[in-house]
Amino acid sequence: MDMIIDKKQLKTVQQIDGTGIQTPHKGELNTIGDFVKELMPRIPDGDIRRVVEQEMGGSIDEIDFGETLTMSFEYFPGVRIHVVYFEPDDGEGDDMAADADVKFFFSGDNVTMVSSEDLASFADLTMDYLQDLVLGNHSPVPEAPSDLLQRAILQRIEPFSFLKRQDLPALAAFLGGKLSATNLEWQITKSYFPGITITLRHDGKQLSFDFSGANVDRINSHAKDELAIFMINHCLRFIGTTYTALQMPAIVNQAFSFSHLRGKS
């Protein structure tokens, strides 16, 4: 049974950005929407629910905007995206003709702290993954970290020195992952999608990632890197909101939305 979502819980990217009508990522979402409008008619009606729910771990919901369907995905606890699709209407009967349309909404207790850049990128890679699953595409796991991921780790490693061991269980819960730790290192494993597991390791000095699972070759390599970077960014949000008395490097604020930063000032 489809879940009916309370419209009052929904946020637009403009609200999360805190920029009113204009936002730098509205155009990006429009481009993703155009991609979705081209993709959806190519997916058989009986396949979309199976792919979204079983292969992607999402849900088909109802917002009651008169949409054809709403695809919902939760990336972290309290961070959800809703892709609302309206199929074209040829105007038969008393209805006016209407083109296909796609709208993006966000919900959850923690969603307003996430940067709109990350939210738009989540939407992009998720719809790319939907296409990869439908087309049966495969992408092998790289043997070594990409330059993109290595640069992202170097830019974001410093704030991890602020983490206290007693706060690691709370960090794992914030990420929606599972913690394991020894005297030498700790690691958190997380699955954004079924069959794709990302393991973040920290040995006190360095961060590293592993990708595993039965479906790890179903998502493209760039998306794997992005999911790892999103995990780091959410760690930075935990660090920034947990250790408020400390002076944080600029990279921590960059992980937050403009509206969250404005609320702190």
C-alpha positions, 0 to 999 in steps of 0.5 A, a space after each residue: 500500500 502506498 504511503 500518503 505523505 503530509 505535504 506540510 513535511 515537504 521542503 523545496 530546494 529553495 527553502 533548504 537553500 534559504 534563498 527564496 525564488 533563486 537558488 543555484 541548484 534549481 537549474 540542476 534539478 530541472 535538468 535531472 527532471 528532464 532526464 526523468 521525463 525521458 526515462 519514465 516512459 521507457 520503463 514498463 509499468 509493472 517494473 517501476 515499483 519492483 525496481 524502486 522498492 526491491 532493487 533500490 530500497 525506496 518506496 512508491 508514495 502518494 503526495 496527492 498533487 495529482 501525480 502519476 507516482 512519487 518515488 521516495 528514498 532515504 539516504 540518512 535517517 531524517 534525510 529523504 528525497 521525493 521524486 514526483 512524476 506527472 505523466 503527459 496528459 493528452 487532454 481527453 475529456 474535459 481536461 486540458 492537455 499537459 506535458 510531462 513534469 517532474 518535481 523534487 521535494 525533501 523531508 525529514 528532521 535532518 534534511 534542512 541541514 544538508 547542503 542543496 548541492 548534496 541533495 541535488 547530487 543525490 537526486 542525480 545519481 539516484 535517477 542514474 542508478 534507476 536507469 542503470 538497473 532498468 538497462 542492466 548496466 554494470 560498472 566494475 569496482 575500481 582497484 584504487 581510489 579515484 583522484 576525486 575521492 582522494 582529493 575529497 578525503 584530503 580536504 575533509 580529513 582534519 575535522 575527524 580529529 575532533 571525534 571522541 570515541 564515546 561519540 562514535 555510536 551516535 555518529 553511526 546512528 546519525 549516518 544510519 550505519 553500523 559501527 565496529 571498533 578496535 584499539 587501532 581503528 574504527 569503521 562504519 558500514 552503510 548501505 544506501 541501496 540494497 546490495 551496495 555496502 560502503 565501509 568508512 575506515 579511520 585509523 586515527 590518521 587516515 580515512 579510507 573506503 571499501 565498496 562491496 555487496 552483490 550489486 556493487 557493480 550495478 552502479 557507476 564508479 562516479 556514483 560510488 565516489 559520490 556516495 562515499 563523499 556524501 558519507 564524509 560530508 554527513 560525518 562533518 555535519 555530525 562533528 559540526 553540530 556535536 562539538 559546537 565549542 570548537 573552532 571548525 575548519 571552513 570545510 565543515 560549514 560547506 557541508 551545511 545548507 545556507 538555511 542551517 548556517 543562517 539559523 546559527 548566526 
